[in-house]
Amino acid sequence: MSQENTLTPQHKIGSGFGRDSTASEVVAGIDLRGKNAIVTGGYSGLGLETVRAIASAGAAVLVPARRPEHAREVLAAAGLLPGTRGGGVSVAALDLADQASVKEFAARFLAGEASGTRPSLDILINNAAIMASPEQRVGPGWESQFATNHLGHYALTNLLWPSLCAGEGARVVSLSSTGHKLSGIRFDDINFDTGYDKWRAYGQAKTANALFAVQLDALGRDRAVRAFAVHPGGIMTELQRHLPREEMIASGWMDEHGKVDSRFKSPEQGAATSVWAATSPALEGKGGVYCEDCEIAEPTVPGSPEARVRGVDAHALDREAAARLWQVSAEMTGINAFTG
């Protein structure tokens, strides 16, 4: 079957879930026993609730963490480490901004040392991110949001490709957001060498997350590995740590007393779309699409009242841009599971 004939339409499928659905609701009745999962950033905010839901369905979940001891403390307090209520969760060291760290983590996992289980991977949720951070360079001068949110996950997924293929119909979930609407990929200045804008840099990284899912699905579907991009919704978590309170008030995210706007979801609601994309039987044989509110999102209607906050913009689905970004990422990292 040709790649063109297997494209999944970017339209709703009638999932039965919605904006207010929770992670525990979308995973109810799904049996993940015997499945292995990795959730980056799985020890705070959305990531923690994602881990909680997937582990509750029986999966063995590995949480990579830049600060592994802190991650263990949080997960233990949540009752998710062995010896506490829940179980099936473990932690390993990984700094997504450091390509050497990504390689070390992947090598340990492939050797079976990080997870303590067979080196197969059924679910990979690329959840960790930084947002609107001050200008920072990592590695060989890469802009930090693009390097962490995209290149770190790009390298991780490619290095774990043998384990994804060893699973039975693995799924990769890439967390994007409506931030993608702020910027396409700046192929002529991907590292913002000519002037840094924290929100455009975040927007580029979130577009990269969406395009990554488009291209990974195109490359992986013949091996039954499917990829999805997800907008979790607005949630007040540690992701906002770089934003001054005054900026969040000016944006209408909270009032002057610190009360969060009702448009924001709870962390468990925010985790629901990731969990749905990773586990829903309704998505069997599908992939390469952008999801929101536990549904495949509709394309953005330019000029509509909700164009800024709902739907997916065309530039985040562009297959030519997705293929070009993949090649650029391969050149920047020196990693590509689909060559040779």
C-alpha positions in Angstrom: 0.0 0.0 0.0 1.4 3.4 -0.9 2.2 6.0 1.7 -0.3 8.4 0.1 -3.1 5.8 0.6 -2.4 5.3 4.2 -2.6 9.0 5.3 -4.9 9.6 8.2 -7.4 12.4 7.6 -7.0 15.4 9.9 -10.6 15.3 11.1 -12.5 14.3 14.2 -13.4 10.6 14.5 -16.0 10.8 17.3 -13.8 9.5 20.2 -16.5 9.8 22.8 -14.2 12.0 25.0 -13.7 15.7 25.1 -12.0 18.7 26.7 -12.9 17.8 30.3 -12.1 14.1 30.0 -9.3 12.9 32.4 -6.4 10.6 31.9 -7.9 8.0 34.1 -11.2 8.1 32.1 -9.6 7.6 28.7 -7.5 4.6 29.9 -10.3 2.9 31.8 -10.7 -0.7 30.6 -7.5 -0.7 28.6 -5.0 -3.4 29.6 -1.4 -2.4 29.3 0.1 -5.3 31.2 3.3 -6.5 29.5 3.8 -3.2 27.8 6.8 -0.9 28.2 6.5 2.9 28.2 8.8 5.9 28.5 7.5 9.3 29.5 10.0 12.1 29.4 9.3 14.8 32.1 7.1 12.2 33.8 7.6 13.5 37.3 5.7 16.9 37.2 2.5 18.4 35.9 1.1 16.6 32.9 3.9 14.1 32.8 3.2 12.9 36.3 -0.5 12.4 35.5 0.4 10.6 32.3 2.6 8.2 34.2 0.0 7.6 36.8 -2.7 6.7 34.2 -0.5 4.4 32.1 1.0 2.7 35.1 -2.6 2.2 36.5 -3.4 0.2 33.3 -0.5 -2.1 34.0 2.4 -0.8 31.9 6.0 -0.7 33.1 6.9 3.0 32.9 10.4 4.4 32.7 10.7 8.1 33.6 13.9 9.8 32.3 14.9 12.7 34.4 17.6 15.4 34.5 17.4 15.3 38.3 16.7 11.6 38.9 16.8 11.8 42.7 14.2 14.6 42.7 12.1 12.5 40.3 12.3 9.5 42.6 11.2 11.6 45.5 8.2 13.0 43.6 7.1 9.6 42.2 7.5 7.9 45.6 5.4 10.6 47.2 2.8 10.0 44.5 2.8 6.2 45.3 4.2 5.3 41.9 7.6 3.7 42.7 8.1 0.0 43.6 7.2 -0.6 47.2 4.6 2.1 47.1 1.0 2.0 45.8 1.0 1.7 42.1 4.4 0.2 41.2 5.7 -0.5 37.7 7.5 2.9 37.5 11.3 3.4 37.5 13.6 6.4 36.9 16.8 6.8 34.9 19.1 9.8 34.2 18.6 11.9 31.0 19.2 15.5 30.1 17.5 16.2 26.8 19.6 19.3 26.2 22.7 17.2 26.2 23.1 14.9 23.2 25.7 12.8 25.0 23.3 12.2 27.8 20.6 11.1 25.3 23.0 8.6 23.8 24.0 7.2 27.2 20.3 6.8 28.2 19.4 5.1 24.9 22.4 2.8 25.1 21.4 1.7 28.6 17.8 1.1 27.6 18.7 -0.9 24.6 21.0 -3.0 26.8 18.1 -3.6 29.1 19.9 -1.9 32.0 17.6 1.2 32.4 14.3 -0.5 32.6 15.2 -4.0 33.9 12.9 -5.5 31.3 13.3 -6.8 27.7 14.5 -4.0 25.4 11.2 -3.4 23.6 9.2 -0.2 23.7 5.5 0.0 23.1 4.8 3.6 24.1 7.1 6.6 23.9 5.6 9.9 25.1 7.9 12.9 24.4 6.4 15.1 27.0 9.2 17.1 28.6 9.6 20.8 27.5 10.8 24.2 28.4 8.7 27.3 27.4 9.5 31.0 26.7 12.9 30.7 28.5 15.5 33.4 28.4 18.0 33.0 25.6 20.4 30.2 26.2 22.7 28.2 24.0 23.4 24.5 24.4 25.7 22.0 22.7 27.3 23.6 19.6 25.4 26.8 20.0 21.8 25.5 19.5 18.9 27.6 20.7 17.8 25.8 23.9 14.0 25.5 23.3 14.6 23.9 19.9 17.4 21.8 21.2 15.5 20.5 24.3 12.0 20.3 23.0 12.8 19.0 19.5 16.4 17.8 19.0 16.6 16.0 22.3 13.4 14.0 21.5 14.4 13.6 17.8 17.7 11.9 18.9 16.0 9.9 21.7 13.4 8.5 19.3 15.8 7.6 16.6 18.2 5.9 19.0 15.4 3.9 20.5 14.1 2.9 17.1 15.2 -0.8 17.5 13.1 -1.0 20.7 10.1 0.6 19.1 10.2 -1.9 16.2 10.5 -4.7 18.8 7.1 -3.7 20.2 3.8 -4.8 18.8 2.4 -1.7 17.1 4.3 0.9 19.1 3.1 4.5 19.4 5.1 7.7 19.7 3.4 10.8 21.1 5.0 14.2 20.6 3.6 17.0 22.7 3.1 20.1 20.7 0.7 23.0 21.6 -1.2 25.9 20.2 2.2 27.6 20.5 2.8 26.1 17.0 0.7 29.0 15.7 3.3 31.5 16.7 6.0 30.4 14.2 6.8 27.9 11.5 10.3 26.5 11.2 12.8 29.2 10.5 15.0 27.2 8.2 17.1 30.2 7.4 17.8 31.0 11.1 16.8 28.0 13.1 18.9 29.0 16.1 17.8 32.6 16.2 21.3 33.8 15.6 20.0 37.1 14.3 17.8 38.1 17.3 16.1 36.0 20.0 12.3 36.1 20.7 11.3 33.7 23.4 7.8 33.2 22.1 8.7 32.7 18.5 11.4 30.3 19.6 8.8 28.4 21.6 6.5 28.4 18.6 9.1 27.0 16.3 9.9 24.2 18.8 6.2 23.3 19.1 5.8 23.3 15.3 8.9 21.1 15.2 7.2 18.7 17.6 4.1 18.5 15.3 6.2 18.0 12.1 8.3 15.4 13.8 5.1 13.3 14.3 4.2 13.8 10.6 7.5 12.5 9.3 8.1 9.8 11.9 4.7 8.3 11.1 5.5 8.4 7.4 8.8 6.6 8.0 7.6 4.2 10.7 4.1 3.0 9.6 5.5 0.1 7.5 7.0 -1.2 10.8 3.6 -0.6 12.6 5.1 2.3 14.5 2.6 5.2 14.5 3.2 8.8 15.7 0.8 11.5 16.9 1.2 15.1 17.9 -0.8 16.4 20.9 -2.0 19.7 22.2 -2.7 19.1 25.9 -4.5 22.3 26.4 -3.6 25.2 28.8 -2.5 23.9 32.2 -0.8 25.8 34.9 2.3 23.7 35.7 6.1 24.1 36.1 6.2 24.8 32.4 5.4 28.4 33.2 8.4 28.8 35.5 10.2 31.3 33.2 7.2 33.6 33.0 6.8 36.6 35.3 3.5 36.8 37.2 2.9 40.1 35.6 3.1 38.6 32.1 0.6 35.9 33.0 -1.8 38.4 34.4 -1.5 40.6 31.3 -2.1 37.6 29.1 -5.3 36.8 31.0 -4.0 33.5 32.4 -4.7 34.6 35.9 -6.2 37.6 37.7 -4.2 39.9 40.0 -5.0 37.6 43.0 -3.5 34.6 41.3 -6.7 32.9 40.4 -6.2 30.8 37.2 -8.6 31.5 34.3 -11.3 28.9 33.8 -10.0 28.1 30.3 -7.2 26.2 31.9 -7.4 22.5 32.4 -6.4 20.5 35.5 -3.2 18.4 35.0 -5.2 15.2 34.8 -7.4 16.7 32.1 -4.3 18.0 30.3 -2.7 14.5 30.4 -5.8 12.9 28.9 -5.0 13.6 25.2 -1.5 12.2 25.5 -2.8 9.0 27.1 -5.6 8.8 24.6 -3.2 9.1 21.7 -0.9 6.5 23.2 -3.5 3.9 24.1 -6.9 4.4 22.3 -8.1 1.4 20.2 -9.9 4.0 18.0 -6.5 5.1 16.7 -5.4 1.7 15.5 -4.0 2.0 12.0 -4.0 5.8 12.2 -1.2 8.3 12.7 0.6 11.4 11.6 -2.1 13.7 12.9 -2.4 16.4 15.5 -4.8 15.8 18.4 -6.5 18.0 21.0 -9.2 17.4 23.6 -9.0 13.6 23.1 -9.8 13.9 19.4 -8.1 14.3 16.1 -8.1 18.1 15.7 -9.7 19.9 12.8 -7.5 22.1 10.6 -7.5 25.7 11.7 -10.0 28.0 9.9 -7.9 31.1 9.2 -9.6 34.3 10.4 -12.1 32.5 12.6 -12.7 33.6 16.2 -10.9 30.4 17.6 -8.1 30.3 15.0 -5.5 31.2 17.7 -6.7 28.7 20.3 -8.1 25.7 18.4 -7.2 23.5 15.5 -3.9 22.9 13.8 -2.3 25.3 11.3 -1.3 24.1 7.9 2.4 24.7 8.4 2.4 22.2 11.3 1.1 19.5 8.9 3.2 20.3 5.9 4.8 17.0 4.7 7.6 18.7 2.7 8.5 20.8 5.7 8.4 17.7 7.9 10.8 15.9 5.6 13.1 18.9 5.5 13.1 19.3 9.2 14.0 15.6 9.7 17.0 16.0 7.4 18.1 19.2 9.1 17.8 17.5 12.5 19.8 14.5 11.2 22.5 16.8 10.1 22.6 18.8 13.4 22.7 15.7 15.6 24.4 13.2 13.3 21.7 10.7 14.1 19.1 9.1 11.7 17.7 5.7 12.2 16.5 5.6 8.6 19.8 5.8 6.7 22.3 3.1 6.0 
